[in-house]
Amino acid sequence: MQRETHSFVRASDVIGRDDDKENIVGLLRQSSDTENEKQATNRQISDWLGKLKLVLYDAEDVLDEFDYEALRQQVVASGSSITSKVRSFISSSKSLAFRLKMGHRVKSIRERLDKIAADKSKFNLTEGIANTRVVQRERQRETHSFVRASDVIGRDDDKENIVGLLRQSKLRGLSLEDCLSLFVKCAFKDGEDEQHPNLLKIGEQIIEKCAGVPLAVRSLGSLLHLKRDERDWVSIKESEIWKLEQDENRIMAALKLSYYDLPHHFRQCFALCSIFPKDFEFDNRLLISIWMAQGLIQSSGQNAKMEDIGENYINELLSRSLFQDVKQNVPGVIYAFKMHDLVHDLAIFFAQPEYVTLNFHSKDISKRVQHVAFSDNDWPKEEFEALRFLEKLNNVRTIDFQMDNVAPRSNSFVMACVLRFKCMRVLDLTESSFEVLPDSIDSLKHLRFLNLSKNERIKKLPNSICKLYHLQTLMLGECSELEEFPRGIGSMITLLHFEY
């Protein structure tokens, strides 16, 4: 049975400590998006938010361990042999010790949350109402900013030159007339602009702030698509963000407005994309699996599959011009897409310091780092240098080696990651060349996504991998030397995606 994977859990999912769980879940739900928008200009609020996010991560880990224990007992109880019954008896005898341990952790989290809640009064913060409305487009529109010649509006005699300039990101500004045509195409259905002359007038004032940059025009037009309340349009026109950005950064102001219009869970999904390199070609299935692993996809409560909800997320980000350049690999099933470089910069701006890309020479690493991608093509000559670097990191939930020719080459590095980062949800070791996955892999109780693709040296997986009861995605594609799978692989009862 597929379970919900969002971070903010239902009270019914928490096992034990009945007197505390309602308060914990209630406190988790009080995190407000409005504080996020203020943190860029207020260091104290930023620090306060950092503490809040850290304790929320820890609370999620506690809830996750309850869930893991329930899954483990389910696997143990599923056996019918005498051995299984003995194991079940021994397992139940450990229950009291587990509850006591988790009770202490719950108490600690409550105390930290109480202190954070008390500090909130210093900042005069208000509870925000989450923007959860997602506009469904009647048809999927072209949303990429580097467009085909047939999509260029105006300047018919000069289209080829314009397309060339677009592709090189060296674009002279479009005229106000052409900007308006592009804006109308993104913000209205065909012919609908004639029914809303007041909105069109406000739209003209909005696009004047875009300095003729097509990406900015597209972004704001997509943001206002199907919004017909005049207050929404005035809010964009009069936003303080325009005043904060210099004239040369008007495009970034437009993109920030698009970001702030996203519901909270969309912002998290968007921020995660920052750890992938610029010009990276996303695969819809891979990205959705990682979002699921991090608990970023919210259940609709209508028995919809998480994968289908993830597809809706991608389509929404496409419609807002935050993704672009869609390429169909298997029409309607598998497709690729990219982020504009400036959109990638936007994702980095809002994702740091939790999401970072590092190399083995990085210094001054924030204690708030949770998700790490490695980008250093120059792997340290001495193994101990790489191992020493890992000591700078704590509480990491993502380790990603998506870049070409950047991957672990030794068992010791993988072993160090497994032993140090017990809360990992995503471990991507694509193109690694180690021979053995450590037996201690089963200590990663929270792991949901494991990618060992293109490892041409690994021959078998340890039996302990079958104890990863939370694992949803296991990728073993192009592991040419892999000879066999563990016998107990059927115990991985939440495995949804298996690639070999």
C-alpha positions in Angstrom: 0.0 0.0 0.0 1.4 3.4 -0.9 1.8 5.7 2.0 1.9 9.5 2.1 5.4 10.8 2.0 4.9 14.5 2.9 7.0 15.9 5.8 4.1 17.3 7.9 2.4 14.1 9.0 -1.0 13.3 10.3 -1.5 12.7 14.0 -2.7 9.2 13.3 0.7 8.3 11.8 2.5 8.9 15.1 2.8 5.8 17.3 2.9 6.1 21.1 3.2 9.2 23.3 -0.5 10.1 22.8 -0.3 13.1 25.2 2.4 14.7 23.1 1.8 13.9 19.5 -1.1 16.3 19.0 1.0 19.2 20.2 4.0 18.2 18.1 2.0 17.8 14.9 0.2 21.1 15.7 3.5 23.0 16.2 4.9 21.5 13.0 1.9 22.9 11.1 2.4 26.4 12.4 5.4 27.2 10.2 4.4 30.2 8.1 5.5 31.1 4.6 5.4 34.8 5.5 8.6 34.5 7.6 10.4 33.0 4.6 9.8 36.2 2.5 11.3 38.4 5.3 14.4 36.4 5.9 16.5 38.0 3.1 16.4 41.4 4.9 16.4 40.4 8.5 19.3 38.3 9.8 17.6 37.5 13.2 14.5 36.1 11.4 16.8 34.1 9.2 18.6 32.6 12.2 15.3 31.9 13.9 14.0 30.2 10.7 17.1 28.1 10.5 16.5 26.8 14.1 12.9 26.1 13.2 13.8 24.2 10.1 16.4 22.1 12.0 14.0 21.1 14.7 11.4 20.3 12.0 13.9 18.0 10.3 14.6 16.3 13.6 10.9 15.9 14.3 10.5 14.3 10.9 13.3 11.9 11.7 11.5 10.8 14.9 8.2 10.3 13.1 10.0 8.4 10.4 11.6 6.0 12.9 8.2 5.2 14.3 7.1 4.4 10.8 10.2 2.3 10.2 9.7 0.3 13.3 6.1 -0.5 12.3 7.3 -1.6 8.8 10.0 -3.8 10.4 7.5 -5.5 12.7 5.2 -6.0 9.7 8.0 -7.8 7.8 8.9 -9.9 10.8 5.3 -10.9 11.5 4.7 -11.9 7.8 6.7 -15.1 8.2 5.0 -18.3 9.2 8.0 -20.4 10.2 9.1 -21.2 13.8 12.2 -19.0 13.2 10.0 -16.1 12.2 7.8 -16.5 15.3 10.9 -16.5 17.5 12.1 -13.3 15.8 8.7 -11.8 16.3 8.9 -12.5 20.0 12.4 -11.1 20.4 11.3 -8.0 18.3 8.3 -7.3 20.6 10.6 -7.5 23.7 12.6 -4.6 22.3 9.4 -2.4 22.0 9.6 -0.9 25.5 13.2 0.2 25.0 12.3 1.7 21.7 9.4 3.7 23.1 11.5 5.0 26.0 14.2 6.1 23.6 11.8 7.8 21.3 9.9 9.3 24.3 13.1 11.2 25.3 13.6 12.4 21.8 10.0 13.6 21.6 10.4 15.5 24.8 13.6 17.2 23.6 11.9 18.3 20.4 8.9 19.7 22.4 11.3 21.8 24.5 13.1 23.1 21.5 9.8 24.0 19.7 8.5 25.7 22.9 11.7 27.9 23.0 11.4 28.7 19.3 7.7 29.6 19.6 8.5 31.9 22.5 11.2 33.7 20.4 8.6 34.3 17.6 7.1 37.1 19.6 10.2 39.2 19.2 9.7 39.6 15.5 6.0 40.6 15.3 5.4 37.8 12.9 1.9 36.8 11.8 0.4 33.5 10.7 0.3 33.3 6.9 -2.4 31.6 4.9 -0.7 29.1 2.5 -1.3 29.7 -1.1 -2.4 26.2 -2.2 -4.4 27.0 -5.2 -2.9 25.5 -8.4 -4.4 26.8 -11.6 -5.0 24.0 -14.1 -4.4 25.0 -17.7 -6.8 23.8 -20.3 -3.9 23.0 -22.5 -0.2 22.8 -22.1 1.4 25.9 -23.5 4.9 26.4 -24.6 6.8 27.8 -21.6 10.4 27.7 -22.5 12.2 31.0 -22.8 14.4 30.0 -25.7 11.8 29.8 -28.4 11.3 28.5 -31.9 11.1 30.9 -34.8 7.4 30.3 -35.1 6.9 31.5 -31.5 8.6 34.9 -31.9 6.2 37.7 -32.0 6.9 40.7 -34.3 10.0 41.7 -36.2 9.1 39.2 -39.0 12.1 40.4 -41.1 14.5 39.7 -38.3 13.3 36.5 -36.8 16.3 34.4 -37.5 18.6 36.9 -35.8 16.2 37.2 -32.8 16.1 33.4 -32.3 19.9 33.3 -32.5 20.2 36.0 -29.9 17.7 34.3 -27.7 19.8 31.1 -27.7 22.9 33.0 -26.8 21.2 34.9 -23.9 22.3 38.1 -25.5 19.0 39.6 -26.3 18.3 43.3 -27.0 15.0 44.3 -25.4 11.7 43.7 -27.1 9.5 46.7 -27.9 6.7 47.4 -25.6 4.2 46.3 -28.3 5.9 43.0 -28.7 6.2 42.5 -24.9 2.5 43.2 -24.6 1.7 40.6 -27.3 3.8 38.0 -25.5 2.3 38.9 -22.1 -1.3 38.6 -23.5 -0.5 35.2 -25.0 0.7 34.0 -21.5 -1.9 35.6 -19.3 -5.1 35.2 -21.2 -6.9 32.6 -23.2 -7.4 33.4 -26.9 -9.4 36.7 -27.2 -10.1 36.9 -23.5 -8.0 40.0 -23.1 -10.7 42.1 -24.8 -13.1 41.2 -22.0 -10.8 42.6 -19.3 -9.6 46.1 -20.4 -8.8 47.1 -16.9 -6.5 44.2 -16.4 -4.8 44.8 -19.7 -4.1 48.4 -18.7 -2.4 47.1 -15.5 -0.6 44.5 -17.5 0.9 47.3 -19.7 2.3 48.9 -16.5 3.7 45.6 -15.3 5.6 44.8 -18.5 7.2 48.3 -18.5 9.1 47.0 -15.5 10.4 44.0 -17.4 13.0 46.0 -19.5 11.9 44.1 -22.7 13.3 40.8 -21.4 11.1 37.9 -22.8 11.8 35.6 -19.8 10.5 38.2 -17.4 7.4 38.9 -19.5 6.6 35.2 -19.8 7.2 34.6 -16.1 4.7 37.3 -15.0 2.2 36.5 -17.7 2.2 32.8 -16.6 1.9 33.9 -13.0 -1.3 35.9 -13.8 -2.8 33.3 -16.1 -6.5 32.9 -15.2 -6.2 35.3 -12.3 -9.0 37.8 -12.9 -9.1 39.6 -9.6 -7.8 43.1 -10.2 -6.2 43.1 -6.7 -3.9 40.3 -7.8 -2.6 42.3 -10.7 -2.2 45.5 -8.7 -0.3 43.5 -6.1 2.3 42.4 -8.7 2.5 45.9 -10.2 3.1 47.6 -6.8 5.3 44.9 -5.2 8.2 46.1 -3.1 10.4 43.7 -4.9 10.7 46.0 -7.9 12.2 48.7 -5.6 14.7 46.3 -4.0 16.2 45.3 -7.4 18.3 47.6 -9.5 17.2 48.3 -13.0 19.6 45.7 -14.5 18.1 43.1 -12.2 14.5 43.6 -13.2 14.3 40.1 -14.7 15.3 38.7 -11.3 12.6 40.7 -9.6 10.0 39.2 -12.0 11.3 35.7 -11.3 11.1 36.4 -7.5 7.5 37.4 -7.9 6.8 34.1 -9.6 8.6 32.2 -6.8 6.7 34.0 -4.0 3.4 33.1 -5.8 4.2 29.4 -5.5 2.6 27.4 -2.7 5.0 26.3 0.0 5.4 22.7 -1.2 6.1 23.9 -4.7 8.9 26.2 -3.4 10.6 23.2 -1.7 10.4 21.2 -4.9 11.8 24.1 -6.9 14.6 24.7 -4.4 15.8 21.1 -4.5 16.5 21.5 -8.3 19.3 24.0 -7.4 21.7 21.1 -6.5 21.7 20.0 -10.1 24.2 21.7 -12.4 23.2 24.4 -14.9 21.9 23.1 -18.2 21.1 19.8 -16.5 18.5 17.7 -18.4 16.0 16.6 -15.9 14.1 13.3 -16.3 10.5 13.5 -15.0 10.6 10.1 -13.3 14.0 10.7 -11.6 13.0 14.1 -10.3 9.6 12.9 -9.0 11.3 10.0 -7.2 13.7 12.4 -5.5 10.8 14.7 -4.5 9.0 11.7 -3.1 12.0 10.5 -1.2 12.3 13.9 0.5 8.6 14.0 1.4 8.0 17.0 -0.8 4.9 15.8 -2.6 1.7 16.4 -0.7 -1.2 13.9 -1.0 -4.4 15.3 -2.5 -6.4 13.1 -0.2 -8.2 11.6 -3.2 -6.3 8.3 -3.5 -4.1 9.9 -6.3 -0.7 8.3 -6.9 2.2 10.3 -5.7 3.8 10.0 -9.2 0.7 11.6 -10.7 0.8 14.4 -8.2 4.5 14.9 -9.0 3.6 15.1 -12.7 1.1 17.9 -11.8 3.9 19.7 -10.0 6.2 19.6 -13.0 3.4 20.8 -15.3 2.7 23.7 -13.0 6.4 24.7 -12.9 6.5 24.4 -16.7 3.4 26.6 -17.0 5.2 29.3 -14.9 8.3 29.2 -17.1 10.4 27.9 -14.2 11.1 24.8 -16.4 11.5 24.9 -20.1 12.8 23.1 -23.3 10.6 20.0 -23.0 11.9 17.0 -25.0 9.7 13.9 -25.3 11.6 10.7 -25.0 8.6 8.3 -24.7 5.6 10.5 -25.6 3.3 11.0 -22.7 5.4 8.9 -20.3 9.1 9.9 -20.2 10.3 13.4 -21.0 13.2 15.7 -20.3 13.3 19.4 -19.5 15.7 22.1 -18.3 15.9 25.3 -16.2 17.0 28.6 -17.7 20.3 29.7 -16.2 18.7 32.7 -14.5 16.0 30.5 -13.1 18.7 28.2 -11.8 20.3 31.2 -10.1 16.9 32.0 -8.6 16.6 28.5 -7.2 20.1 28.8 -5.7 19.2 32.1 -4.1 16.3 30.7 -2.2 17.7 27.2 -1.6 20.8 28.2 0.3 22.1 27.4 2.8 20.1 24.1 3.1 20.8 23.1 -0.5 24.4 23.5 -1.7 26.8 22.3 -4.4 30.3 21.8 -3.0 33.7 20.7 -4.1 36.5 19.3 -1.9 38.0 22.7 -1.5 34.9 24.4 -0.1 35.3 26.3 3.1 32.9 28.0 5.6 30.2 25.5 5.1 27.0 26.4 6.9 25.8 24.1 9.8 22.3 24.3 8.2 23.3 22.3 5.1 21.0 19.4 4.5 21.3 18.5 0.8 24.7 18.3 -0.9 25.8 17.8 -4.5 29.5 17.3 -5.3 30.8 19.1 -8.4 34.6 18.7 -8.1 36.1 17.0 -11.2 39.4 16.9 -9.4 38.9 14.2 -6.9 41.5 14.4 -4.1 44.7 12.5 -4.8 44.8 11.2 -1.2 41.7 9.4 0.1 42.0 10.9 3.5 41.4 14.4 2.1 38.0 13.3 0.9 37.2 11.6 4.1 38.3 14.6 6.1 36.1 16.8 4.1 33.0 14.8 5.1 33.7 15.7 8.7 32.6 19.3 7.8 29.1 18.1 7.2 26.3 17.1 9.6 22.7 16.0 9.3 22.9 15.6 5.5 19.8 14.2 3.9 20.9 14.2 0.3 24.2 13.2 -1.3 24.3 13.6 -5.0 27.0 12.8 -7.6 25.0 13.7 -10.8 27.9 15.5 -12.5 29.9 13.6 -15.1 33.1 12.0 -13.9 32.4 13.0 -10.3 31.7 9.9 -8.1 33.2 7.8 -5.3 36.0 5.5 -6.3 36.5 3.7 -3.0 34.6 1.6 -0.6 35.9 3.7 2.3 34.3 6.9 1.1 30.9 5.2 0.7 31.4 3.6 4.2 32.1 7.0 5.7 28.9 8.5 4.2 26.8 5.6 5.5 28.3 5.8 9.0 28.1 9.6 9.3 24.8 10.5 7.7 22.2 8.3 9.3 19.3 10.6 8.2 19.9 10.3 4.5 16.8 10.1 2.3 18.6 10.3 -1.1 22.0 8.7 -2.0 22.9 9.1 -5.6 26.2 7.3 -6.5 25.9 7.3 -10.2 29.0 6.3 -12.1 30.8 5.1 -8.9 33.5 2.5 -9.2 33.6 0.9 -5.8 33.3 -2.9 -5.6 31.3 -3.5 -2.5 28.3 -1.7 -0.9 28.9 -1.8 2.9 26.9 -4.2 5.0 26.1 -1.2 7.3 23.8 0.2 4.5 20.9 -1.1 6.6 21.6 1.6 9.2 20.2 4.2 6.8 16.6 3.6 8.1 15.3 6.8 6.4 16.7 6.1 2.9 14.1 6.3 0.1 16.3 6.7 -3.0 19.4 4.7 -3.9 21.1 5.1 -7.3 24.0 2.8 -8.1 23.6 3.1 -11.9 26.7 2.8 -14.2 28.9 1.2 -11.6 30.9 -1.3 -13.7 32.7 -2.9 -10.8 30.1 -3.8 -8.2 29.2 -7.5 -8.4 26.6 -8.1 -5.7 24.5 -6.3 -3.1 24.7 -7.2 0.6 21.8 -9.0 2.2 21.5 -6.1 4.6 20.1 -3.9 1.9 16.8 -5.8 2.3 16.3 -4.1 5.6 15.8 -0.7 4.0 12.1 -0.9 4.6 11.5 2.7 3.5 13.3 2.4 0.2 11.1 3.5 -2.7 13.6 3.7 -5.6 16.5 1.4 -6.4 18.4 2.1 -9.6 21.0 -0.4 -10.9 21.0 0.4 -14.6 24.2 -0.4 -16.5 25.8 -2.2 -13.5 27.3 -4.7 -16.0 29.2 -6.8 -13.4 26.3 -7.3 -11.1 25.7 -11.0 -10.8 22.8 -11.5 -8.4 20.3 -9.9 -6.1 19.9 -10.6 -2.4 17.4 -13.4 -1.6 15.4 -11.2 0.8 14.7 -8.5 -1.7 11.0 -9.2 -1.2 11.2 -7.7 2.2 11.6 -4.2 0.7 7.8 -3.7 1.0 7.7 0.0 0.0 9.9 -0.4 -3.2 8.0 1.4 -6.0 10.7 1.8 -8.7 13.3 -0.8 -9.6 15.6 -0.2 -12.5 18.1 -2.8 -13.8 
